[in-house]
Amino acid sequence: MYHLIIENGTREGECIQPKGAELSIGRDPGNTLRLVDDGISGRHCVIRLTRRGVVVRDCKSTNGVYVNGKPINEETRLSSGSLVEVGMVAMRFEFLHNVDSHKLRTTLLFWMAAAMVTLTFSIQVAAIGLAFWTRHHRFTPADTAAVLRWFPLPPDLPGALPPAAVQPNPAAPVTPASNQVRF
């Protein structure tokens, strides 16, 4: 949320924290923030919390609303430290705990990107380790059959052994170790 600090006038130094999403400012008693000043209209302006941030809108006041010394004609987004002037009263707008949504979004995006880079790096290191391990370890057909017995591949997958090949054939000739195929 945010607060307004009144910087001059009879209520100088007072800190206003809105209770809802909208804060109306004016001379009439029905306003959320009632300021009694000759230059302030009955319903002078409204400060609202929207999806794009906190904005101020002039309610067709006689003397207008100024943000950082410039008159506004349409809804104007407020940033922390903005000076809002109505009549002769100036108020400093500040986010509580000085949280700026842009900084928060940037920080969140940074940490998400860092996590993705870390995950990608970890997967690559694991793949390189597996490649080195398999390069230096030879599998015999019996080892492959033993692995496939516990972890069978679907028969339609390329490289899958037919069900008869999973069981070693005792009548098959034994391949010498020098001719073994490396996977």
Disulfide bonds with the S-S distance in Angstrom:
none
